Amino acid sequence: MKSVADLGDLTGKRVLIRCDFNVPLDAEKNITDDGRIRAALPTLTQLREAGARIVIMAHLGRPKGEANPKYSLAPVAARLGELLGTDVHLAADVVGESAQATVAALSDGEVALLENVRYEPAEESKDEAARAELAAKYAAFGDVFVSDGFGVVHRKQASVYDVAKLLPNAAGSLVAKEVSILKALTENPERPYAVVLGGAKVADKLSVIDNLLKVADTLVIGGGMLFTFLAAQGKGIGKSLVDEGNLETCRNYLAEAEAAGKRILLPVDVRVADGMDFGAREVFGPVDVVSVDAIPADKMGLDIGPESEVLFADAIKAAKTVFWNGPMGVFEIKELAEGTAAVAKALTEVDGLSVVGGGDSAAAVRTLGHSDDEFGHISTGGGASLEFLEGKELPGISVLEENN
């Protein structure tokens, strides 16, 4: 992949750049975590200082091919302008008259943001011809293309993949850094190497476990997925989440790890309650701590317990390389955030490379009061990070390597 520096003198040139500004908003459309916007600042600042005329493509949410004010990038334009210290000109459409006029009016060093690219039905189309037609309209806005939205490079979409075929291209500093870090996790990690996986479903992490069992020394399992592993061991899990279809797969992972001299570390205790309402951020009944061997039949496991927090933290701090993806419990509910908080704190104490794998984990560490610089790296792409770690080819990366 080329870097921005490899594109030569950019003074007066229109640089079309794909960023990932898919940030969370509250009911009043206030941005609750601007991490993805801040992650784009180094490349955007580099381009501004080079005198480029910057045209940003980005998406927000899932408007499903229709213009919808709910998913407007207006809050992003405002926040980006604050962070850059300049006006960000927001087009009222993606490739229409407003976009054309906005781009045409740019001066050197100025920044335009096209409206949500997912307003265009062809953006995510499976029809290659439809995507190519839209990509040609994007390409008309730029002299060169820079890919800096790592959170979308696992998608074959018009603003990510197809447009890179039409213009001289390069990877922005964010994408280049993400790829470098992820290669460090898969090709020759410093050992001991621990991978911490959480989240609700085993099915979401099967391919990651498959691939990382070959590379990691320890897999630490928390979140809702831990109960499928416990059930695979024959333990009663009460009303906890379970993936019945993958019990045998989990048994095989446990046996495979043992045979390879690796460790799959499971909790020894969990926090349980009668249930919860995630939308209302409410837990039902008292939260009790019980052994994983004594989960009551009428209770639901919702977080790892205090003994497990120590067990997990010790395994993390003993490692030289740690990758974490997925919370240990329902961290959005205060009473169920302790396990995730313990893992986050342990990662800040790693004497080596600590990587937070995007998505819920990134939101969790910031919600819990940690700053980004307490970790080796916070990935901006949960899905892209996982697919890289699964060993899959990422279309938005391969196209940069092939079309230069």
FENFENVEN-V486990 format. One line per field, one symbol per residue. phi: phi as a letter, one per 20 degrees, with the letter a starting at -180 (. if undefined). psi: psi as a letter, one per 20 degrees, with the letter a starting at -180 (. if undefined). burial: b if it has 16 or more other C-alpha atoms within 10 Angstrom, else e. A space follows every 50 residues. Layout:
BEGIN
phi: ???
psi: ???
burial: ???
END
This chain:
BEGIN
phi: .fdgffenfdgmeedecedddfefcefemefebegffffefgfffgfffe nfdecedbcbmcflmcfbggdfegffgffffffembfdeefebeceffff ffffefdgnecdcffgfffeffgdfeefffffffffffffecebccecdf fcfedecgeddffffdcgcbeffffffgffffffedebffdfddddccne dfgfdgfffgffffdfecdddcmfffffffffenefclefgbdgfcffff gffffffffemdcdedfdbbecbfqbdffelcdemfeddcffebfffddd fcafefffgfgfffffffeeccdcbofebeffdgfddffffffgffffdf eredceemlffffffffeneegffdfadfecfffffffffnffdgfefff fedc
psi: pqrhhiibojpiqooppornkmqqqahjkppiokghghhiggghgggghi jqopopprrpbmiljqpohhkqjghggggggghikrpoooqiagjbgggg ggghiqrpirpqoqrohjhphigjqiohggghgghhhghiiqhrppojnh ijijpmrgigghhiiiqprrprhgggggggghhhihgmqpqqoppopbrg pghijghggggihhgqhppppaahhhhhgghhijqpjcjrppnhijghgh ghgggggghjkrpooqqiqqpqaharoghilpqprqoqpqqiiloqhjqp pirqrhhhgggggghghiqhppppopqhamiipgikigghhgggghhijp mboppplachgghghhhjjqqhjiqgpoqinggggghghijqpohighhh hhm.
burial: bbbbeeeeebbbbbbbbbbbbbbbbeeeeeeebbbbbebbbebbebbbeb bbbbbbbbbbbebebebeeebbbbebbebbeeebeeebbbbbbbbeebbb ebbeebebbbbbbbbbbbbbbbbbbeeeeebbebbbbbbbbbbbbbbbbb bbbbbbbbbbbbbbbbbbbbbbbbbbebbebbeebbeebeebbbbbbbbb bbeebbbbbeebbebbbbbbbbbbbbbbbbbbeeebbbbbbbbeebbebb bebbebbeeeebbbbbbbbbbbbbbbeeeeeebeeebebbbbeebbeebb bbbbbbbbbbbbbebbbbbbbbbbbbbbbbbbbebbbbbbbbbbbbbbeb ebbbbbbbbbbbbbbeebebeeebbbbbbbbbbbbbbbbbeeebbbbebb eeee
END
